[in-house]
Structure formats: structure tokens, C-alpha cells
Amino acid sequence: MNFIGDIKSDLQKIKSTLPTNVTLVAVSKTKPNEDILQAYNAGQLIFGENYVQELVDKQNSLPKDIKWHFIGHLQSNKVKYIAPFVTLIHGVDSLSLLKEINKQAQKNNRIINCLLQVFIAKEETKFGFDYNEINSFFNTGENLKYPNVNIVGFMGMASNTDNTSQIKLEFETLAALYKSLQQKNNFNILSMGMSNDYDLAIKCGSNMVRIGSLIFGNRNYSK
Ligand SMILES: *Cc1c(COP(=O)(O)O)cnc(C)c1O
């Protein structure tokens, strides 16, 4: 799929290729409100952000029916800023973070939906739990200790490589883990796939894709 450069057309083109069971998160990090409004006016209500301050500013100034997903690495001391409104936190990568989300959710009288981030890539740089940690988390009942958190599934990022069979293997392994725990724990979200690999992720069982640059163009971090 190629990026055309018109947010509405790019969004619609991507949406037309997604199976009906797959939810699109439009990743708007670093992008201005005007860009988000273009997508919003074309019918997109779910947006993903990586930076807490940026997310809070956008939530304050953009339409209130937008559903904001936090998709980046979340620092525990910043959970309080997004706890009042965030719809889904994708990147829960430690028990201490989970504990803090539970605490802030309680303060806000909310139950916050979360995805545990599972480490599937070969690189050392990606955050997340490994497979053994995930299994023991659910098998030991640790998952029941956070009443104000609703763990609805997993999120994973594949290795940043051109090796398609490597990426496929990583997605398939996470999908298998998801399936093995899905029924017992009422999971309904497997978040994997970005602009470069979402087709493959869907083939491997993803039902939530996080797409940024294919909708909004490349990001400029130097601004
Ligand atoms: C930035 C980001 C995306 C979107 O990446 P694109 O390649 O622009 O689609 C998806 N997921 C996470 C966790 C991200 O940080």
C-alpha cells in the first residue's frame, strides 16, 4: 500500500482493506490537531499517542468523543495524567506499571482497559514481558490482583527487519500465546501490526492494527 498524501483518502483506502473484525488505531503522535481532525471528520474515532503531555494537550483541545489509546512506553509517574480519560493502554510492560494504573483507575472511579506488552522481537531494545512471565502472571493468579484494571489482551511489536519469515514467526508465536489464554481470561484484543507489517499481522491473527505513517505521512521528530 502506498501513501497518497491526503489523510482522508489514505485512511479510507486502508479501512477498505481491513477485515471487519480488525480495529484501526490511527497513530497520530507528533501530528498536529488539524491532521487528527481531518481523520476524525472522515469517521475515525480511535487515535493512538505515545507521549503523555502531547496526549493530554490533544485530549483537551479535540472532540470529546475521540477514543484515545496510549501505545508507547508509559512511565509510572505519568499514569495519573491520562487515567481520567484513556480508553486503552497498549504497552503495559511491568507489574509496577500495572499496579500504578490500578491505583490511578481507582482514584478516578474507573476500570481501565489494558494490553500487556509481550516481548516478541529479537532486538534487546523493545519493552515487554517474555512468554514465561506472561504464563506465570496468569497461572499464579497475579492477574486477579488489579481490580480496576481490565486486561483484555496483548500487544506486540515485531523486529524491525526486512526478513518477513522472522516477522511472521514472531506474530504467530504471540498469536498462539494469545489463543492459549484467551478463553479463560476473556481476551478480545490482539494488537499487532503497524504501517509496514499490518497485512502480515492480520494474517497471523491480529485484530487491532496501529497505523501512523500510512495515514499521516512520515513523522518529523526534529520539530
Ligand atoms: C509509532 C508507533 C506505531 C505506528 O507506526 P507506523 O510505522 O507509523 O505505522 C505503532 N505502534 C507503536 C507502538 C508506535 O510507537
The ligand as an ORCA input file, in Angstrom:
! r2SCAN-3c Opt
* xyz 0 1
  C       4.659      4.908     16.167
  C       4.040      3.614     16.514
  C       3.178      2.954     15.625
  C       2.881      3.454     14.222
  O       3.987      3.298     13.405
  P       3.879      3.498     11.815
  O       5.035      2.749     11.292
  O       3.965      4.958     11.560
  O       2.585      2.934     11.366
  C       2.573      1.789     16.045
  N       2.793      1.275     17.263
  C       3.620      1.873     18.146
  C       3.813      1.255     19.486
  C       4.274      3.048     17.796
  O       5.104      3.609     18.677
*
